[in-house]
Amino acid sequence: MLSGCSEASTKIKKVQEVLSKEFSEEPSLVDEAVICKNVDDNFAPLEPLDIFPSGTDSIYLSVKFSNLAQEDVLKVVWTYTDTQKQLSIQEFSPPEKSSGFHSFNIKITGAFPAGFYTAEIFLNDRSVKKLEFSVK
């Protein structure tokens, strides 16, 4: 009889350990995002800008994230707000749970038209940040 109580107690303890591990994991987050002219070898931003000169044909978005799992989807929607035209939708999922930087890059043949743009960032289809920039 005593061994039965001890076994039940051990099983409860194991279930509590599993549950506490599941619920103690840090959530997936977008820590920061920067529109920039370029990125370094780790995809961190170089030359952050919110106004790009005419003739610009490539713009980067560097996103710093935490605890992204394979099933998480980081997405950016690039929009030319003067016409409300979506220019591109890009997605990223890490090969394994990780934290760090990822960069998205939008290129255009010729140059971006003068005007206003947004890059809206989604994490698992939930909008988490919207950055505005322009080309003059």
N, C-alpha and C positions, 0 to 999 in steps of 0.2 A: 504494500500500500504506500509506504513512504517513497519507494522508488518511482511509483506512478506520479506522485506530486512533484518529485524532483525532475522527472522527464518533462512534465507539462510546463514547469517553470523554465526549463532550458529552452523549450520550443517558443514560449512567449518571448523570452529574451532575444532569440534569434530573429523572430518576426520584428521586434522593436528595432534591432540593429539594421535590418534591411530597410525598414520604413524610414529610419532616421537618415540613412545614406541617400535614399531617393529624394527626400524632402530637403536635405541640407545642401544639395548641389546648387551651385550658383546659377542664376538665370542667364540666358543669352542676352547680351546687350550691345547696342551701338554706343560706344563711349564718346566718339567725336567724329566729325566729318569735315573735310576741307576741300574746297575747289582750289586747284593749283595748276601751275604751268607744267609741272613734271613731278615725278616721284623718285625716291632713292631705291636701292637694291632690295630694301625690306618693304617697299610700297608706302613708306611714310611720305608726307607731303614735302615738296620743294617749291619754293616761290609761290606761296598762297596769294591768290588774287581774287577780287570780286569784279574788277573791270579789266577786260582784255582788250588789247589794241586791235584795230582793223587789220585784216590779213591773217588773224589767228585761224589755224585749221585743225588744232588738236587741244582738247581740254581734259584734264584729269580730275577725278574725284577720289580722294584718299579717305578710306573709312577705317577707323580703329574700333575693333570689336573685342568682346570678352565672352568666353565660354560658348562659342558657336559649335554646335554638334553637326554631324553629317546630315541630319534631317532638317536642319535650319536652312532657310533660304534668305539671303540678303539680295535685295533687288533695288535697282535705281531706274527711275523713269526720267529721261531728259526731255524737256519741253521748251519750245520757242514760244514764250508767252505772248509776244506781239500778235501771233496768229493762232495761239492755243494748239499748235501742231506738235504732236509727240514725235520726237526725232529718233529715239531709241529706247528700248527696254533691255536691260542687261541683268543677269542673275549670277549668283555665286553661292556655292555650298562647299564647305571645307571637306577634305578627304577624311579627316578625323577631328574629334573635339579639339578646339584650339582657341587661342587668343592671339591678337596681333593686328596687322594691317592688311587690307586688300584694296587694290585700286581698280577703278573703272576708267575707261578712256573712250571719249567720243571724238571721232575724226570726221571731217567733211571735205569733199573735193572742192578745191578752191579755197574758200574762206567762209567763216560764219558770217551771216548777214548782221549788220548793226542792229542792236535791239536788246531785249531783256529775255533771260532764260531762267529755268529752274531745274534743279536736280532733286527729285524727291526720293528719299530712301525709305524702303520698307523692310521690316524684319518679319518674316512669316506672314506676309500680306497685311501687316499693320504698319501704317505710316509712322515713322519715328523721327524724321527730320526732313525739312525742306530748305534747300539752299538757293539763294538767288544770286545771279551774276549777270553781267552785261558785256556786250562787245560794242566799242565806240568807234 
